[in-house]
């Protein structure tokens, strides 16, 4: 029974690895695409913002100067093809760079 369980666990791990690797590639590509959109927008000026993606859910962290920039960042991230949702954790700080 233990041998069967060990074989099952190894097979399951090998079976799920390609899916996990594929998911990471997609998430990495989404990070790049979202960063590009945020950086090139003059309102957001998002070069200093942190972007993380897990299972196509984008999290944006950092500081922006205005509420308009905060909302625009979320809108830009949502427009990127493949993004499921956006967790906007941006903080409005008029002194942000």
N, C-alpha and C positions, 0 to 999 in steps of 0.2 A: 504494500500500500504506500509506503514512504517513497519507494522508487517511482511509482506511478505519479505521485504528487510532485516529485522533483522534476520528472520529465515534462509534466504538464506546465509547471512554472517556467521552465526553460523555453518551451514551445510558445507559451503565451507572451513571454518577454520578447522573443525574437519576432513574433508576429506583430506586436505593437510598436516596435522600434521604428520601422519605416514611416508609420503614421505620425509619430512624434517628431521625427526628423523633418518630415514634410511640413508639419505645422510650424516648426521653428523657422523654416525657410520663408514661409508665407508671412509670418509675423515680422521677421527681419526686413522683408521687402516693404511691408506696410510702414514700419518705423521710418525707413528711408523716404518713402513717398510723403508721409505726413510731415516729416521734418522739412522736406523741400518746400512744401506748400506754406508752412508756417514761416519759414525763413525768407521766402521771396515776397511775402505780403508786406507792404509798407505800413499798414495799420498795426499788424501783430508784431512785426519785427522779431520773429521767434527764434533767433539764433541761440539764445541762452535758455530756451525752454527745454525741459526734460520730456521725452516721449518714450513711453513703454507700451508694448503690445503683447497681449496674451490671448490666444484663441480669437484673434481679430477684434478684440476689445481694446481700444486705445485709451491710455491714461496720459493726460497732459498735466505737468506740474511746473511751477515757477511763478514769476511775477510779470505782470503787464501793467502798462500805465493807465489804461482806461477800461471801463466796463465794455465799451464797444470792441476793444481789442480782445477781451476775454470771450465775448460772444462770437466774434469773427473767427477766432482760433478753433472753437468747437465746430462751427459751421464748415470751415475748411477741412478739418479732420474727417467729418462725417461724409464729405463729398468724395473722399478717396475710395476708389473701387475696392471692395473687399472688406471694408470696415463695417463691423456689425453695430457697434455703439461706441460712445465716447464718454469717458469719466473725466469731466473738466474740473481739475483741482487747482486751477489758476487763481492767484490772488491779485487783486487790484491794488497797486501801489504807485501813486503818481511819481515817486522818485525812482522807479525801476529803470534799468538801463535799456 
